[in-house]
């Protein structure tokens, strides 16, 4: 009978300790995330094996959107700095969308969605045929 009381008390304490650890968010105890390489400081969506791979991807983004690095990055403070006045958070959300489309709907297809699919070398995506015709007319007149 006494053993049952002690066992019950011990289980209660163990449950409480586990609850406190989970609620306190001690991510070091539970985290399975791998540490980012030094070149990947503050990457939250993308994963790359090398700095060269990262730079090649960023150059593709520049061409797909027709922008320079400073469209998303605070180049003076550092590329890893999140500046709310720039487009980095928007880019992250769209990268998640593209990844979701490619891993879901386009999973079994050879062709995948990219930033160029919608942006076609422009800062803002082309949303309709009418918008495309207006852009093309404006570009032709310049």
ABEGO torsion letter per residue (X at the ends): XAAAAAAAAAAAAAAAAAAAAAAAGBAAAABABBBBBAAABGBAABBBABAAAAAAAAAAAAAAAGBBAAAABBAAAEAABBBAABAAAAAAAAAAAAAAAAABAAAABABBBBAAAAAGGBABBBABAAAAAAAAAAAAAX
